[in-house]
Amino acid sequence: MVVWAFLLTTALLWGFYYDWPDFAHVNYGLPLTWGTHTLSTITGAVNIWEVSVSNLLVDLIFWLATHVISRVTASLQTQRIIRAGIAYYAGNGTWNIKDGNM
């Protein structure tokens, strides 16, 4: 859970710097760009922020949906292992794998 929170925060706040001859800016957000910080234009230095709240919400929904899907997949995989008799829960957060010779 902590790793996923770190990935989500990194994906949303990581800036990609673009330095074109007449337009330097930093884009924020993965997979969609939700924020652009313009640093300079052909007329000189500027400090302009453009924020798209809808893209930010889509980014959040995307990352939270991938988190939910991965948790459900892991849960289903664990249930399949238990039903197949490959392993069993021994308590205290430990799993024991059954030996094929048992």
N, C-alpha and C positions, 0 to 999 in steps of 0.2 A: 504494500500500500504506500509506503514511504517512497519507494523507487518510482511508482507511478505518479505520485504527486510531484516529485522532482522532474520527471520527464514532461509532465503537463506544463509546469511552470517554465521550464527551459524552452519548450516549443512555443509558448506564447510570448515570452519576453526576449528571445534571442534576436538580435538585430543583424540584418544583412546590409552591409555598407556598399553602396554603388557610387562610384566616382566617375561620372561622365564629364566631358569637357565643359559643359554648360549647366550641369545639374548634378549636385552631390546630395544624396539622401540616404536614409536608413529605413529599411522596411522591417516591420515586426509582425510575427505570426506565421504559424505553420498549421495546416496546409494553405490557408488563405491569409493574405496580408490584411491585417486589421488596422494597422497604424503606419503612417509614413511621416518621418521627421525630415523635413527639407532643410539642408544646411547652407547651400548656396545655389544661386542661379546665375544666368549670364549677366545679370545686372549687379551682382555682388552677394555678400553674405546676408542670409536671412535666417529666421528661426520660426518655421511654420510647422505646425502639427496638423495632420489630417487623420481623423479616427472614424472608422466604420464600425459602429456598434453591432450591426447585423453580421458582419464578418467575424467579429469577436465571439458572438453567440454561436455561430456555426462552428468555429474552432473549438469552443468549449464543449458543444454537443458532440463533435467528432471524437475528441479525446476521452470524454466521459463514456461514450458509447463503446469505444475500443476497450476501455477498462472493464466495463460490464460484460462485454462479450468474452474477454479473456478469463474473467472470473467464472462465468457460467461454463465455459469450455473446460476449465480446470476441474470444476466440481463434477461435471459429467464424466470426465476421464477418471476421476477418483472413484466414482460410483461404479464404473465399468470394471475397474481393477478389483474392487471389493466383491462384486457379483461373480467375477470370473474365478475368484478364490486365489488370486495371485498374491495378495497381501492382506493383512488385517491390522486394525488399529490397536496398539498395545497400551494406550494411555500415555499421559505426560508428554504429548506431542510427538510420540515416536510411532513409527510404522515398522512392522516386521514382514519380511518377504517369506512366503512359504517355500520350503525346499521341495523340489519335485519328487524326492524320495520318501516323503512323509506318507 
